Amino acid sequence: MKASETVNDGRQLSSRKPEHLPKREYSHQVPNERSPLRCYGCGRQGVIKSRCPTCNPSSSHRTDVATNYINAYTVQTRIPRLTLIDITFCVVKRRVCADTGSSHSIAGERMYQVFKDKGLLFQETTLAVSLAQDQQITGEALTTQVMVI
């Protein structure tokens, strides 16, 4: 396992700390201090280009600070993550992954072929789907109604 590698085996997410790595040895002396910040646009010392008042005047008045953090927890459960239900449609029994709270379902290519082979009629329609962050996409789809038992 590489240093700071994260392992997900499907049941549990774990991260291991790297073992102590041997110190590097150099044939010449290497300074242990960092060079001072310098704008790579104009060379001004003490700032980076995105905050340089010379190269980027509008950003020099920024007072906000971004802090990123995450709390990670792991939970192990015996309950399956997917809702699998056994259904019968057009005298065909299948086990499907379905949103049990949904009023409509989207069928895959195989189910479409079964419906087509059974002689079901389809209508072309424009479908609007709402995604995360209130994004909406539209697309053409074939629709039909089937009694599911």
Sequence and secondary structure as in RCSB ss.txt:
>XXXX:A:sequence
MKASETVNDGRQLSSRKPEHLPKREYSHQVPNERSPLRCYGCGRQGVIKSRCPTCNPSSSHRTDVATNYINAYTV
QTRIPRLTLIDITFCVVKRRVCADTGSSHSIAGERMYQVFKDKGLLFQETTLAVSLAQDQQITGEALTTQVMVI
>XXXX:A:secstr
  TT EEE SS EEE           SS    S    B TTT  BT  GGG TTT GGGTT              
  SS SS EEEEEETTEEEEEE  TT S     HHHHHHHHHTT   EEEEEEEE GGG EEEEEEEE      
